[in-house]
């Protein structure tokens, strides 16, 4: 399975330095793999804020939580090939 067959969503919030770091890692992975991803502000959705607000940034891979606080780049790259 190619990276382009997956959906990656990065849950962030304004002013979050870890979110900026996570975005940089995902942008790097996307450049190398052709991955398309989206960024969502958890504070714009009360349900997301309730579920994930204390763990941002959160990476969702195909709608499932893949990780939080820090993006494990090698793990993400590996899981994008599955």
VEXFIVO-272113 format. One line per field, with one value per residue: residue in three letters; residue number from 0; z, x, y of N, C-alpha, C in turn. Coordinates in pm, whole numbers, plus 50000, padded with zeros to 5 digits. Layout:
N
rest: ALA ... .
nr: NUM ... .
n_zz: Z ... .
n_xx: X ... .
n_yy: Y ... .
ca_zz: Z ... .
ca_xx: X ... .
ca_yy: Y ... .
c_zz: Z ... .
c_xx: X ... .
c_yy: Y ... .
***
This chain:
82
rest: UNK UNK UNK UNK UNK UNK UNK UNK UNK UNK UNK UNK UNK UNK UNK UNK UNK UNK UNK UNK UNK UNK UNK UNK UNK UNK UNK UNK UNK UNK UNK UNK UNK UNK UNK UNK UNK UNK UNK UNK UNK UNK UNK UNK UNK UNK UNK UNK UNK UNK UNK UNK UNK UNK UNK UNK UNK UNK UNK UNK UNK UNK UNK UNK UNK UNK UNK UNK UNK UNK UNK UNK UNK UNK UNK UNK UNK UNK UNK UNK UNK UNK .
nr: 0 1 2 3 4 5 6 7 8 9 10 11 12 13 14 15 16 17 18 19 20 21 22 23 24 25 26 27 28 29 30 31 32 33 34 35 36 37 38 39 40 41 42 43 44 45 46 47 48 49 50 51 52 53 54 55 56 57 58 59 60 61 62 63 64 65 66 67 68 69 70 71 72 73 74 75 76 77 78 79 80 81 .
n_zz: 50000 49920 50043 49957 49961 50209 50479 50652 50938 51118 51433 51586 51769 51800 51869 51971 52026 51997 51809 51585 51547 51490 51255 51083 51063 50943 50703 50586 50552 50378 50152 50069 50013 49879 50018 50110 50341 50622 50835 51145 51368 51697 51880 51742 51731 51958 52031 51936 52086 52343 52328 52239 52326 52543 52453 52223 51982 51781 51583 51339 51170 50900 51031 51286 51605 51589 51719 51970 52094 52006 51677 51563 51337 51187 51250 51149 50874 50823 50881 50686 50465 50487 .
n_xx: 50085 50057 50175 50004 49761 49660 49503 49597 49564 49638 49593 49576 49651 49627 49926 50076 50377 50475 50299 50378 50629 50549 50405 50613 50754 50560 50521 50771 50768 50552 50654 50846 50697 50461 50233 49915 49780 49587 49525 49377 49221 49178 49038 48837 48630 48415 48384 48617 48802 48737 48794 49065 49207 49391 49615 49734 49992 49803 49825 49630 49588 49438 49199 49234 49392 49730 49947 50068 50170 50449 50565 50646 50863 50991 50826 50580 50642 50692 50440 50286 50341 50203 .
n_yy: 49882 50221 50540 50737 50617 50640 50824 51104 51297 51583 51690 51996 52302 52658 52835 52627 52487 52225 52133 52276 52158 51893 51934 52005 51761 51597 51735 51690 51411 51397 51532 51348 51119 51172 51192 51314 51534 51660 51939 52006 52222 52158 52310 52429 52257 52131 51856 51732 51878 51796 51521 51506 51728 51756 51629 51727 51786 51556 51271 51131 50836 50714 50767 50667 50697 50758 50860 51094 51418 51399 51335 51024 50978 50765 50547 50640 50659 50387 50275 50391 50242 50015 .
ca_zz: 50000 49909 50136 49902 49988 50349 50521 50773 50993 51231 51521 51644 51822 51781 51973 52023 51962 51958 51685 51478 51524 51427 51119 51007 51035 50847 50574 50532 50507 50261 50038 50026 49982 49805 50112 50128 50481 50662 50971 51205 51498 51790 51952 51656 51740 52099 52048 51921 52201 52458 52308 52212 52364 52636 52394 52095 51855 51767 51445 51306 51048 50856 51131 51416 51669 51562 51819 52020 52145 51911 51565 51547 51191 51132 51267 51054 50742 50815 50880 50560 50362 50515 .
ca_xx: 50000 50136 50140 49893 49637 49625 49458 49664 49511 49713 49511 49663 49587 49706 50024 50133 50508 50486 50221 50465 50729 50481 50375 50738 50783 50462 50553 50887 50720 50466 50743 50916 50608 50341 50122 49830 49735 49510 49545 49251 49232 49086 48958 48726 48527 48409 48403 48761 48871 48712 48861 49209 49262 49504 49723 49779 49935 49765 49826 49533 49620 49315 49095 49271 49502 49860 50040 50042 50279 50561 50548 50754 50877 51019 50705 50481 50684 50670 50297 50230 50365 50119 .
ca_yy: 50000 50344 50648 50813 50543 50664 50955 51151 51421 51634 51772 52097 52423 52779 52864 52501 52465 52084 52121 52324 52052 51780 51975 51996 51620 51545 51797 51620 51279 51420 51564 51227 51006 51212 51190 51431 51533 51777 51990 52046 52289 52090 52408 52468 52154 52090 51712 51705 51939 51709 51392 51511 51857 51750 51551 51780 51743 51417 51223 51026 50764 50647 50789 50610 50766 50698 50909 51228 51501 51397 51243 50926 50979 50632 50466 50689 50615 50242 50244 50437 50142 49896 .
c_zz: 50000 50011 50088 49920 50130 50370 50651 50812 51113 51310 51599 51718 51803 51899 52033 51952 51922 51828 51566 51445 51449 51281 51031 50970 50929 50708 50508 50477 50380 50136 49981 49971 49895 49890 50111 50269 50510 50806 51022 51342 51593 51861 51871 51665 51884 52123 52035 52040 52324 52448 52306 52270 52456 52579 52265 52094 51856 51618 51433 51173 51012 50964 51269 51474 51647 51664 51863 52081 52050 51800 51558 51396 51132 51140 51167 50914 50722 50800 50753 50446 50381 50453 .
c_xx: 50089 50088 50019 49759 49586 49575 49529 49603 49596 49622 49601 49581 49683 49801 50092 50266 50529 50408 50304 50572 50668 50450 50499 50773 50688 50486 50672 50847 50637 50549 50806 50823 50489 50216 50047 49775 49658 49545 49411 49278 49131 48994 48840 48609 48523 48430 48550 48838 48854 48794 49013 49280 49382 49624 49778 49929 49906 49766 49721 49574 49498 49208 49123 49391 49633 49963 50002 50169 50398 50530 50670 50771 50900 50897 50598 50516 50659 50521 50228 50251 50280 49984 .
c_yy: 50124 50447 50725 50744 50567 50807 50990 51286 51458 51727 51866 52203 52540 52798 52742 52474 52319 52059 52167 52221 51936 51812 51965 51853 51566 51607 51728 51484 51295 51451 51438 51119 51042 51212 51322 51423 51661 51813 52042 52106 52226 52188 52459 52370 52103 51941 51674 51760 51850 51580 51403 51634 51855 51675 51610 51805 51592 51384 51112 50966 50682 50652 50735 50684 50690 50740 51049 51286 51508 51298 51153 50904 50841 50541 50509 50644 50465 50210 50294 50338 50017 49909 .
***
